[in-house]
Structure formats: C-alpha cells, structure tokens
Amino acid sequence: MTTDTGEPAFPLAYESDGLLRVYWGMTLRDYFAAKAIQGICASKQNKLFQDMETLARGAYVIADAMLEARDNP
C-alpha cells in the first residue's frame, strides 16, 4: 500500500544556468505530521503516548486524516 503524501508543502522553482530547477521540499503529509506532533507535545494530554515511536506514529495518523479530509470536504 502506498500512502498518499499530498503535494509538496513548499515547492520552489528557480532558474540556474538557463535551466529551470525545482526543489520540492517536504511533503504535505510530513508538514501536517510536524504540526500535529507540535500540538501533541504542547498538550498536557501527551502522556497518552507511551513512547516516542507511538507519538510519531500518532502524528502521521492525524496527518493522514487531514489529507483525507482535504479530498472529501
């Protein structure tokens, strides 16, 4: 199963030596996960996560739900 990562969160196109170059940056999924984990860590409820791996996986569950919500408003 391939996870939909959304489009790039911070794409950047620029010209260098007459060639168009594109830097895609992080994926939208990674950006959403970063924002989710930031909120989780700031919350007093973060003790619900038993370890760092569970915390990280939880952030990606939230990110995946956010991507799904974008596709099905």
PyMOL Python script that loads the backbone (N, CA, C, O; Angstrom):
from pymol import cmd

cmd.read_pdbstr("""\
ATOM      1  N   MET A   1       0.833  -1.183   0.000  1.00  0.00           N
ATOM      2  CA  MET A   1       0.000   0.000   0.000  1.00  0.00           C
ATOM      3  C   MET A   1       0.877   1.245   0.000  1.00  0.00           C
ATOM      4  O   MET A   1       1.798   1.358   0.809  1.00  0.00           O
ATOM      5  N   THR A   2       0.601   2.156  -0.883  1.00  0.00           N
ATOM      6  CA  THR A   2       1.337   3.406  -0.947  1.00  0.00           C
ATOM      7  C   THR A   2       0.525   4.491  -0.257  1.00  0.00           C
ATOM      8  O   THR A   2      -0.670   4.640  -0.513  1.00  0.00           O
ATOM      9  N   THR A   3       1.166   5.233   0.603  1.00  0.00           N
ATOM     10  CA  THR A   3       0.492   6.310   1.313  1.00  0.00           C
ATOM     11  C   THR A   3       0.524   7.571   0.464  1.00  0.00           C
ATOM     12  O   THR A   3       1.577   7.952  -0.046  1.00  0.00           O
ATOM     13  N   ASP A   4      -0.627   8.220   0.312  1.00  0.00           N
ATOM     14  CA  ASP A   4      -0.691   9.488  -0.397  1.00  0.00           C
ATOM     15  C   ASP A   4      -0.008  10.536   0.465  1.00  0.00           C
ATOM     16  O   ASP A   4      -0.418  10.776   1.600  1.00  0.00           O
ATOM     17  N   THR A   5       1.027  11.155  -0.068  1.00  0.00           N
ATOM     18  CA  THR A   5       1.767  12.146   0.713  1.00  0.00           C
ATOM     19  C   THR A   5       1.306  13.567   0.424  1.00  0.00           C
ATOM     20  O   THR A   5       1.851  14.519   0.984  1.00  0.00           O
ATOM     21  N   GLY A   6       0.316  13.723  -0.435  1.00  0.00           N
ATOM     22  CA  GLY A   6      -0.116  15.058  -0.818  1.00  0.00           C
ATOM     23  C   GLY A   6       0.931  15.687  -1.714  1.00  0.00           C
ATOM     24  O   GLY A   6       1.969  15.089  -1.995  1.00  0.00           O
ATOM     25  N   GLU A   7       0.653  16.875  -2.151  1.00  0.00           N
ATOM     26  CA  GLU A   7       1.629  17.562  -2.982  1.00  0.00           C
ATOM     27  C   GLU A   7       2.733  18.150  -2.108  1.00  0.00           C
ATOM     28  O   GLU A   7       2.626  18.125  -0.882  1.00  0.00           O
ATOM     29  N   PRO A   8       3.787  18.678  -2.721  1.00  0.00           N
ATOM     30  CA  PRO A   8       4.847  19.282  -1.919  1.00  0.00           C
ATOM     31  C   PRO A   8       4.309  20.438  -1.068  1.00  0.00           C
ATOM     32  O   PRO A   8       3.456  21.202  -1.521  1.00  0.00           O
ATOM     33  N   ALA A   9       4.800  20.558   0.140  1.00  0.00           N
ATOM     34  CA  ALA A   9       4.350  21.633   1.023  1.00  0.00           C
ATOM     35  C   ALA A   9       4.996  22.963   0.665  1.00  0.00           C
ATOM     36  O   ALA A   9       4.360  24.011   0.784  1.00  0.00           O
ATOM     37  N   PHE A  10       6.240  22.933   0.231  1.00  0.00           N
ATOM     38  CA  PHE A  10       6.965  24.167  -0.052  1.00  0.00           C
ATOM     39  C   PHE A  10       7.770  24.052  -1.345  1.00  0.00           C
ATOM     40  O   PHE A  10       8.999  24.112  -1.306  1.00  0.00           O
ATOM     41  N   PRO A  11       7.098  23.888  -2.494  1.00  0.00           N
ATOM     42  CA  PRO A  11       7.857  23.774  -3.742  1.00  0.00           C
ATOM     43  C   PRO A  11       8.518  25.107  -4.094  1.00  0.00           C
ATOM     44  O   PRO A  11       8.013  26.180  -3.764  1.00  0.00           O
ATOM     45  N   LEU A  12       9.629  25.008  -4.754  1.00  0.00           N
ATOM     46  CA  LEU A  12      10.366  26.202  -5.146  1.00  0.00           C
ATOM     47  C   LEU A  12      10.955  25.951  -6.532  1.00  0.00           C
ATOM     48  O   LEU A  12      11.720  25.005  -6.722  1.00  0.00           O
ATOM     49  N   ALA A  13      10.605  26.782  -7.485  1.00  0.00           N
ATOM     50  CA  ALA A  13      11.167  26.678  -8.827  1.00  0.00           C
ATOM     51  C   ALA A  13      12.063  27.893  -9.050  1.00  0.00           C
ATOM     52  O   ALA A  13      11.701  29.016  -8.700  1.00  0.00           O
ATOM     53  N   TYR A  14      13.218  27.659  -9.626  1.00  0.00           N
ATOM     54  CA  TYR A  14      14.128  28.758  -9.913  1.00  0.00           C
ATOM     55  C   TYR A  14      14.954  28.423 -11.144  1.00  0.00           C
ATOM     56  O   TYR A  14      15.095  27.259 -11.518  1.00  0.00           O
ATOM     57  N   GLU A  15      15.493  29.457 -11.764  1.00  0.00           N
ATOM     58  CA  GLU A  15      16.308  29.264 -12.952  1.00  0.00           C
ATOM     59  C   GLU A  15      17.772  29.388 -12.565  1.00  0.00           C
ATOM     60  O   GLU A  15      18.159  30.299 -11.833  1.00  0.00           O
ATOM     61  N   SER A  16      18.573  28.470 -13.061  1.00  0.00           N
ATOM     62  CA  SER A  16      20.002  28.483 -12.794  1.00  0.00           C
ATOM     63  C   SER A  16      20.719  28.001 -14.045  1.00  0.00           C
ATOM     64  O   SER A  16      20.420  26.923 -14.559  1.00  0.00           O
ATOM     65  N   ASP A  17      21.649  28.780 -14.527  1.00  0.00           N
ATOM     66  CA  ASP A  17      22.397  28.444 -15.742  1.00  0.00           C
ATOM     67  C   ASP A  17      21.467  28.171 -16.917  1.00  0.00           C
ATOM     68  O   ASP A  17      21.739  27.292 -17.735  1.00  0.00           O
ATOM     69  N   GLY A  18      20.385  28.911 -17.002  1.00  0.00           N
ATOM     70  CA  GLY A  18      19.441  28.749 -18.099  1.00  0.00           C
ATOM     71  C   GLY A  18      18.521  27.550 -17.977  1.00  0.00           C
ATOM     72  O   GLY A  18      17.718  27.298 -18.876  1.00  0.00           O
ATOM     73  N   LEU A  19      18.618  26.806 -16.887  1.00  0.00           N
ATOM     74  CA  LEU A  19      17.770  25.631 -16.673  1.00  0.00           C
ATOM     75  C   LEU A  19      16.794  25.888 -15.538  1.00  0.00           C
ATOM     76  O   LEU A  19      17.136  26.501 -14.527  1.00  0.00           O
ATOM     77  N   LEU A  20      15.571  25.406 -15.727  1.00  0.00           N
ATOM     78  CA  LEU A  20      14.582  25.507 -14.656  1.00  0.00           C
ATOM     79  C   LEU A  20      14.830  24.370 -13.680  1.00  0.00           C
ATOM     80  O   LEU A  20      14.827  23.201 -14.064  1.00  0.00           O
ATOM     81  N   ARG A  21      15.038  24.707 -12.455  1.00  0.00           N
ATOM     82  CA  ARG A  21      15.287  23.704 -11.414  1.00  0.00           C
ATOM     83  C   ARG A  21      14.154  23.778 -10.406  1.00  0.00           C
ATOM     84  O   ARG A  21      13.638  24.854 -10.105  1.00  0.00           O
ATOM     85  N   VAL A  22      13.782  22.632  -9.898  1.00  0.00           N
ATOM     86  CA  VAL A  22      12.672  22.569  -8.941  1.00  0.00           C
ATOM     87  C   VAL A  22      13.151  21.852  -7.693  1.00  0.00           C
ATOM     88  O   VAL A  22      13.727  20.766  -7.763  1.00  0.00           O
ATOM     89  N   TYR A  23      12.904  22.474  -6.555  1.00  0.00           N
ATOM     90  CA  TYR A  23      13.151  21.864  -5.249  1.00  0.00           C
ATOM     91  C   TYR A  23      11.782  21.633  -4.630  1.00  0.00           C
ATOM     92  O   TYR A  23      11.031  22.581  -4.402  1.00  0.00           O
ATOM     93  N   TRP A  24      11.460  20.380  -4.360  1.00  0.00           N
ATOM     94  CA  TRP A  24      10.115  20.059  -3.909  1.00  0.00           C
ATOM     95  C   TRP A  24       9.907  20.245  -2.414  1.00  0.00           C
ATOM     96  O   TRP A  24       8.760  20.369  -1.983  1.00  0.00           O
ATOM     97  N   GLY A  25      10.946  20.270  -1.613  1.00  0.00           N
ATOM     98  CA  GLY A  25      10.762  20.458  -0.180  1.00  0.00           C
ATOM     99  C   GLY A  25      10.101  19.253   0.464  1.00  0.00           C
ATOM    100  O   GLY A  25      10.106  18.160  -0.103  1.00  0.00           O
ATOM    101  N   MET A  26       9.541  19.442   1.626  1.00  0.00           N
ATOM    102  CA  MET A  26       8.882  18.338   2.334  1.00  0.00           C
ATOM    103  C   MET A  26       7.501  18.094   1.752  1.00  0.00           C
ATOM    104  O   MET A  26       6.920  18.958   1.094  1.00  0.00           O
ATOM    105  N   THR A  27       6.991  16.900   2.008  1.00  0.00           N
ATOM    106  CA  THR A  27       5.645  16.593   1.536  1.00  0.00           C
ATOM    107  C   THR A  27       4.617  17.237   2.450  1.00  0.00           C
ATOM    108  O   THR A  27       4.906  17.571   3.599  1.00  0.00           O
ATOM    109  N   LEU A  28       3.434  17.401   1.931  1.00  0.00           N
ATOM    110  CA  LEU A  28       2.350  17.956   2.732  1.00  0.00           C
ATOM    111  C   LEU A  28       2.044  17.049   3.920  1.00  0.00           C
ATOM    112  O   LEU A  28       1.698  17.530   4.999  1.00  0.00           O
ATOM    113  N   ARG A  29       2.173  15.725   3.720  1.00  0.00           N
ATOM    114  CA  ARG A  29       1.948  14.772   4.812  1.00  0.00           C
ATOM    115  C   ARG A  29       2.953  15.003   5.943  1.00  0.00           C
ATOM    116  O   ARG A  29       2.580  15.007   7.116  1.00  0.00           O
ATOM    117  N   ASP A  30       4.221  15.194   5.591  1.00  0.00           N
ATOM    118  CA  ASP A  30       5.233  15.463   6.613  1.00  0.00           C
ATOM    119  C   ASP A  30       4.962  16.787   7.329  1.00  0.00           C
ATOM    120  O   ASP A  30       5.146  16.889   8.542  1.00  0.00           O
ATOM    121  N   TYR A  31       4.527  17.792   6.582  1.00  0.00           N
ATOM    122  CA  TYR A  31       4.215  19.088   7.184  1.00  0.00           C
ATOM    123  C   TYR A  31       3.051  18.956   8.167  1.00  0.00           C
ATOM    124  O   TYR A  31       3.104  19.477   9.281  1.00  0.00           O
ATOM    125  N   PHE A  32       2.001  18.254   7.742  1.00  0.00           N
ATOM    126  CA  PHE A  32       0.862  18.046   8.643  1.00  0.00           C
ATOM    127  C   PHE A  32       1.286  17.271   9.889  1.00  0.00           C
ATOM    128  O   PHE A  32       0.864  17.602  10.997  1.00  0.00           O
ATOM    129  N   ALA A  33       2.118  16.240   9.714  1.00  0.00           N
ATOM    130  CA  ALA A  33       2.580  15.451  10.865  1.00  0.00           C
ATOM    131  C   ALA A  33       3.407  16.314  11.816  1.00  0.00           C
ATOM    132  O   ALA A  33       3.289  16.185  13.034  1.00  0.00           O
ATOM    133  N   ALA A  34       4.238  17.189  11.267  1.00  0.00           N
ATOM    134  CA  ALA A  34       5.049  18.074  12.107  1.00  0.00           C
ATOM    135  C   ALA A  34       4.160  19.003  12.930  1.00  0.00           C
ATOM    136  O   ALA A  34       4.411  19.230  14.114  1.00  0.00           O
ATOM    137  N   LYS A  35       3.127  19.534  12.298  1.00  0.00           N
ATOM    138  CA  LYS A  35       2.206  20.408  13.027  1.00  0.00           C
ATOM    139  C   LYS A  35       1.429  19.626  14.087  1.00  0.00           C
ATOM    140  O   LYS A  35       1.193  20.126  15.187  1.00  0.00           O
ATOM    141  N   ALA A  36       1.035  18.401  13.751  1.00  0.00           N
ATOM    142  CA  ALA A  36       0.293  17.576  14.708  1.00  0.00           C
ATOM    143  C   ALA A  36       1.157  17.250  15.924  1.00  0.00           C
ATOM    144  O   ALA A  36       0.706  17.365  17.063  1.00  0.00           O
ATOM    145  N   ILE A  37       2.399  16.844  15.673  1.00  0.00           N
ATOM    146  CA  ILE A  37       3.272  16.469  16.794  1.00  0.00           C
ATOM    147  C   ILE A  37       3.601  17.691  17.651  1.00  0.00           C
ATOM    148  O   ILE A  37       3.784  17.567  18.862  1.00  0.00           O
ATOM    149  N   GLN A  38       3.676  18.855  17.036  1.00  0.00           N
ATOM    150  CA  GLN A  38       3.902  20.088  17.791  1.00  0.00           C
ATOM    151  C   GLN A  38       2.742  20.331  18.758  1.00  0.00           C
ATOM    152  O   GLN A  38       2.954  20.687  19.917  1.00  0.00           O
ATOM    153  N   GLY A  39       1.533  20.138  18.275  1.00  0.00           N
ATOM    154  CA  GLY A  39       0.363  20.315  19.128  1.00  0.00           C
ATOM    155  C   GLY A  39       0.279  19.266  20.223  1.00  0.00           C
ATOM    156  O   GLY A  39      -0.068  19.566  21.366  1.00  0.00           O
ATOM    157  N   ILE A  40       0.601  18.030  19.856  1.00  0.00           N
ATOM    158  CA  ILE A  40       0.574  16.949  20.849  1.00  0.00           C
ATOM    159  C   ILE A  40       1.579  17.224  21.966  1.00  0.00           C
ATOM    160  O   ILE A  40       1.260  17.077  23.146  1.00  0.00           O
ATOM    161  N   CYS A  41       2.777  17.620  21.592  1.00  0.00           N
ATOM    162  CA  CYS A  41       3.824  17.878  22.595  1.00  0.00           C
ATOM    163  C   CYS A  41       3.483  19.072  23.485  1.00  0.00           C
ATOM    164  O   CYS A  41       3.886  19.112  24.647  1.00  0.00           O
ATOM    165  N   ALA A  42       2.751  20.037  22.951  1.00  0.00           N
ATOM    166  CA  ALA A  42       2.378  21.210  23.730  1.00  0.00           C
ATOM    167  C   ALA A  42       1.212  20.929  24.677  1.00  0.00           C
ATOM    168  O   ALA A  42       0.956  21.703  25.599  1.00  0.00           O
ATOM    169  N   SER A  43       0.511  19.826  24.448  1.00  0.00           N
ATOM    170  CA  SER A  43      -0.674  19.498  25.234  1.00  0.00           C
ATOM    171  C   SER A  43      -0.310  18.731  26.504  1.00  0.00           C
ATOM    172  O   SER A  43       0.636  17.944  26.526  1.00  0.00           O
ATOM    173  N   LYS A  44      -1.059  18.972  27.526  1.00  0.00           N
ATOM    174  CA  LYS A  44      -0.880  18.198  28.758  1.00  0.00           C
ATOM    175  C   LYS A  44      -1.378  16.769  28.580  1.00  0.00           C
ATOM    176  O   LYS A  44      -1.090  15.899  29.403  1.00  0.00           O
ATOM    177  N   GLN A  45      -2.124  16.527  27.506  1.00  0.00           N
ATOM    178  CA  GLN A  45      -2.656  15.196  27.234  1.00  0.00           C
ATOM    179  C   GLN A  45      -1.635  14.286  26.549  1.00  0.00           C
ATOM    180  O   GLN A  45      -1.946  13.131  26.257  1.00  0.00           O
ATOM    181  N   ASN A  46      -0.430  14.780  26.288  1.00  0.00           N
ATOM    182  CA  ASN A  46       0.546  13.977  25.553  1.00  0.00           C
ATOM    183  C   ASN A  46       1.020  12.758  26.341  1.00  0.00           C
ATOM    184  O   ASN A  46       1.716  11.909  25.784  1.00  0.00           O
ATOM    185  N   LYS A  47       0.671  12.651  27.581  1.00  0.00           N
ATOM    186  CA  LYS A  47       1.036  11.474  28.378  1.00  0.00           C
ATOM    187  C   LYS A  47       0.284  10.226  27.911  1.00  0.00           C
ATOM    188  O   LYS A  47       0.579   9.116  28.353  1.00  0.00           O
ATOM    189  N   LEU A  48      -0.695  10.416  27.009  1.00  0.00           N
ATOM    190  CA  LEU A  48      -1.407   9.276  26.446  1.00  0.00           C
ATOM    191  C   LEU A  48      -0.485   8.434  25.561  1.00  0.00           C
ATOM    192  O   LEU A  48      -0.754   7.256  25.322  1.00  0.00           O
ATOM    193  N   PHE A  49       0.587   9.033  25.083  1.00  0.00           N
ATOM    194  CA  PHE A  49       1.531   8.325  24.229  1.00  0.00           C
ATOM    195  C   PHE A  49       2.627   7.733  25.111  1.00  0.00           C
ATOM    196  O   PHE A  49       3.257   8.438  25.899  1.00  0.00           O
ATOM    197  N   GLN A  50       2.841   6.437  24.967  1.00  0.00           N
ATOM    198  CA  GLN A  50       3.739   5.731  25.874  1.00  0.00           C
ATOM    199  C   GLN A  50       5.217   5.924  25.537  1.00  0.00           C
ATOM    200  O   GLN A  50       6.066   5.853  26.425  1.00  0.00           O
ATOM    201  N   ASP A  51       5.530   6.167  24.266  1.00  0.00           N
ATOM    202  CA  ASP A  51       6.928   6.334  23.882  1.00  0.00           C
ATOM    203  C   ASP A  51       7.013   7.204  22.626  1.00  0.00           C
ATOM    204  O   ASP A  51       5.991   7.564  22.041  1.00  0.00           O
ATOM    205  N   MET A  52       8.207   7.529  22.228  1.00  0.00           N
ATOM    206  CA  MET A  52       8.410   8.431  21.102  1.00  0.00           C
ATOM    207  C   MET A  52       7.924   7.839  19.777  1.00  0.00           C
ATOM    208  O   MET A  52       7.403   8.564  18.929  1.00  0.00           O
ATOM    209  N   GLU A  53       8.090   6.541  19.597  1.00  0.00           N
ATOM    210  CA  GLU A  53       7.629   5.918  18.345  1.00  0.00           C
ATOM    211  C   GLU A  53       6.111   5.996  18.237  1.00  0.00           C
ATOM    212  O   GLU A  53       5.576   6.282  17.166  1.00  0.00           O
ATOM    213  N   THR A  54       5.424   5.746  19.334  1.00  0.00           N
ATOM    214  CA  THR A  54       3.966   5.843  19.344  1.00  0.00           C
ATOM    215  C   THR A  54       3.534   7.285  19.089  1.00  0.00           C
ATOM    216  O   THR A  54       2.556   7.528  18.382  1.00  0.00           O
ATOM    217  N   LEU A  55       4.251   8.221  19.653  1.00  0.00           N
ATOM    218  CA  LEU A  55       3.978   9.636  19.454  1.00  0.00           C
ATOM    219  C   LEU A  55       4.117   9.996  17.972  1.00  0.00           C
ATOM    220  O   LEU A  55       3.242  10.653  17.409  1.00  0.00           O
ATOM    221  N   ALA A  56       5.205   9.572  17.346  1.00  0.00           N
ATOM    222  CA  ALA A  56       5.445   9.868  15.931  1.00  0.00           C
ATOM    223  C   ALA A  56       4.389   9.216  15.042  1.00  0.00           C
ATOM    224  O   ALA A  56       3.882   9.833  14.105  1.00  0.00           O
ATOM    225  N   ARG A  57       4.068   7.966  15.347  1.00  0.00           N
ATOM    226  CA  ARG A  57       3.039   7.273  14.547  1.00  0.00           C
ATOM    227  C   ARG A  57       1.684   7.968  14.692  1.00  0.00           C
ATOM    228  O   ARG A  57       0.928   8.070  13.726  1.00  0.00           O
ATOM    229  N   GLY A  58       1.387   8.436  15.880  1.00  0.00           N
ATOM    230  CA  GLY A  58       0.137   9.159  16.107  1.00  0.00           C
ATOM    231  C   GLY A  58       0.060  10.438  15.280  1.00  0.00           C
ATOM    232  O   GLY A  58      -1.005  10.792  14.773  1.00  0.00           O
ATOM    233  N   ALA A  59       1.179  11.121  15.147  1.00  0.00           N
ATOM    234  CA  ALA A  59       1.213  12.345  14.344  1.00  0.00           C
ATOM    235  C   ALA A  59       0.898  12.038  12.884  1.00  0.00           C
ATOM    236  O   ALA A  59       0.213  12.815  12.218  1.00  0.00           O
ATOM    237  N   TYR A  60       1.398  10.902  12.382  1.00  0.00           N
ATOM    238  CA  TYR A  60       1.122  10.535  10.993  1.00  0.00           C
ATOM    239  C   TYR A  60      -0.310  10.039  10.802  1.00  0.00           C
ATOM    240  O   TYR A  60      -0.875  10.198   9.720  1.00  0.00           O
ATOM    241  N   VAL A  61      -0.896   9.451  11.821  1.00  0.00           N
ATOM    242  CA  VAL A  61      -2.317   9.086  11.745  1.00  0.00           C
ATOM    243  C   VAL A  61      -3.149  10.356  11.586  1.00  0.00           C
ATOM    244  O   VAL A  61      -4.078  10.405  10.780  1.00  0.00           O
ATOM    245  N   ILE A  62      -2.805  11.374  12.357  1.00  0.00           N
ATOM    246  CA  ILE A  62      -3.505  12.654  12.255  1.00  0.00           C
ATOM    247  C   ILE A  62      -3.262  13.273  10.879  1.00  0.00           C
ATOM    248  O   ILE A  62      -4.197  13.772  10.253  1.00  0.00           O
ATOM    249  N   ALA A  63      -2.019  13.244  10.406  1.00  0.00           N
ATOM    250  CA  ALA A  63      -1.689  13.810   9.091  1.00  0.00           C
ATOM    251  C   ALA A  63      -2.477  13.114   7.988  1.00  0.00           C
ATOM    252  O   ALA A  63      -2.993  13.769   7.083  1.00  0.00           O
ATOM    253  N   ASP A  64      -2.570  11.795   8.061  1.00  0.00           N
ATOM    254  CA  ASP A  64      -3.324  11.047   7.052  1.00  0.00           C
ATOM    255  C   ASP A  64      -4.803  11.437   7.079  1.00  0.00           C
ATOM    256  O   ASP A  64      -5.444  11.553   6.035  1.00  0.00           O
ATOM    257  N   ALA A  65      -5.330  11.634   8.277  1.00  0.00           N
ATOM    258  CA  ALA A  65      -6.732  12.061   8.400  1.00  0.00           C
ATOM    259  C   ALA A  65      -6.912  13.462   7.806  1.00  0.00           C
ATOM    260  O   ALA A  65      -7.941  13.744   7.191  1.00  0.00           O
ATOM    261  N   MET A  66      -5.941  14.321   7.980  1.00  0.00           N
ATOM    262  CA  MET A  66      -6.017  15.673   7.414  1.00  0.00           C
ATOM    263  C   MET A  66      -5.994  15.626   5.887  1.00  0.00           C
ATOM    264  O   MET A  66      -6.732  16.360   5.230  1.00  0.00           O
ATOM    265  N   LEU A  67      -5.148  14.765   5.324  1.00  0.00           N
ATOM    266  CA  LEU A  67      -5.116  14.617   3.862  1.00  0.00           C
ATOM    267  C   LEU A  67      -6.447  14.068   3.351  1.00  0.00           C
ATOM    268  O   LEU A  67      -6.955  14.517   2.324  1.00  0.00           O
ATOM    269  N   GLU A  68      -6.997  13.114   4.057  1.00  0.00           N
ATOM    270  CA  GLU A  68      -8.292  12.530   3.684  1.00  0.00           C
ATOM    271  C   GLU A  68      -9.385  13.594   3.726  1.00  0.00           C
ATOM    272  O   GLU A  68     -10.234  13.645   2.836  1.00  0.00           O
ATOM    273  N   ALA A  69      -9.369  14.431   4.738  1.00  0.00           N
ATOM    274  CA  ALA A  69     -10.372  15.474   4.872  1.00  0.00           C
ATOM    275  C   ALA A  69     -10.280  16.487   3.730  1.00  0.00           C
ATOM    276  O   ALA A  69     -11.293  17.050   3.315  1.00  0.00           O
ATOM    277  N   ARG A  70      -9.079  16.717   3.227  1.00  0.00           N
ATOM    278  CA  ARG A  70      -8.916  17.632   2.095  1.00  0.00           C
ATOM    279  C   ARG A  70      -9.558  17.054   0.837  1.00  0.00           C
ATOM    280  O   ARG A  70     -10.103  17.795   0.020  1.00  0.00           O
ATOM    281  N   ASP A  71      -9.495  15.736   0.681  1.00  0.00           N
ATOM    282  CA  ASP A  71     -10.037  15.083  -0.509  1.00  0.00           C
ATOM    283  C   ASP A  71     -11.554  14.907  -0.444  1.00  0.00           C
ATOM    284  O   ASP A  71     -12.218  14.771  -1.471  1.00  0.00           O
ATOM    285  N   ASN A  72     -12.090  14.912   0.774  1.00  0.00           N
ATOM    286  CA  ASN A  72     -13.534  14.697   0.969  1.00  0.00           C
ATOM    287  C   ASN A  72     -14.127  15.773   1.886  1.00  0.00           C
ATOM    288  O   ASN A  72     -14.486  15.494   3.030  1.00  0.00           O
ATOM    289  N   PRO A  73     -14.224  16.997   1.375  1.00  0.00           N
ATOM    290  CA  PRO A  73     -14.708  18.096   2.240  1.00  0.00           C
ATOM    291  C   PRO A  73     -16.142  17.918   2.690  1.00  0.00           C
ATOM    292  O   PRO A  73     -16.671  18.761   3.415  1.00  0.00           O
TER     293      PRO A  73
END
""", "prot")
cmd.dss("prot")
cmd.show_as("cartoon", "prot")
cmd.util.cbc("prot")
cmd.orient("prot")
